[in-house]
Amino acid sequence: MFYLGIAVVGIFLLVVATLLFQVEDWSRDLSTNFAETSKEAKDPRLHPVVTSRSTDEVNDAIEKFVANHASWSSAELPADNSTLQLVRTSKLMRYKDDVTVTLSTLEDGGTLIEAKSQSRVGKGDFGQNPRNLRMLLEAMRTEETNEGS
């Protein structure tokens, strides 16, 4: 019985420590369940992405990203390739975050990538929605760099 109690306390402390390390911004992550790209974002990784690729090429890159990440899925097929609805599911608790990606064609033929991520449940997200956006946008930036080299 003693060892069972030690195991329960150990597991509890492990869960608490994991949550504490997930929180990046205490003033935001415990009270906000939404994140979006913005030119004014403090974190430059949350700025919209400007790419020289067409919206069709970016759409294909996002579909490839979703196919290569088990926790991501497409919620709805876009009619015009300008808005994509994605879902990111957490591994442990299976919480779902809705991610909306908006693609705008620029005058030079390139594409502006903007995105929003929102948890379906809960008041705070422990920073998961900004992580969702950073993960997706980093993949788009990397794809752009790889194509350019």
URVENGI-V63076 format. One line per field, one symbol per residue. ss: DSSP state (H for helix, E for strand, L for the rest). phi: phi as a letter, one per 20 degrees, with the letter a starting at -180 (. if undefined). burial: # if it has 24 or more other ideal C-beta (glycine too) atoms within 12 Angstrom, else .. A space follows every 10 residues. Layout:
ss: ???
phi: ???
burial: ???
This chain:
ss: LHHHHHHHHH HHHHHHHHHH HHLLLHHHHL LLLEEELLLL LLLHHHLLEE ELLLHHHHHH HHHHHHHLLL LEEEEELLLL LLEEEEEEEL LLLLLEEEEE EEEEELLLLL EEEEEEEEEL LLLLLLLHHH HHHHHHHHHH HHHHHHHHL
phi: .gffffffff fgffffffff fffecffdfe cccbbbfafe gfeffdfged ceffffffgf ffffgffecf edbeebfffc mdcddccddf ffemfddedd dddcfegenf cedcbccbff cnecdlnfff fgffffffff ffgfffffe
burial: .......... .......... ...#...##. .######... ....###### #.#.#.###. ###.##.... ####...... #.######## ....###### #####..... #########. ...####### ########## #.#......
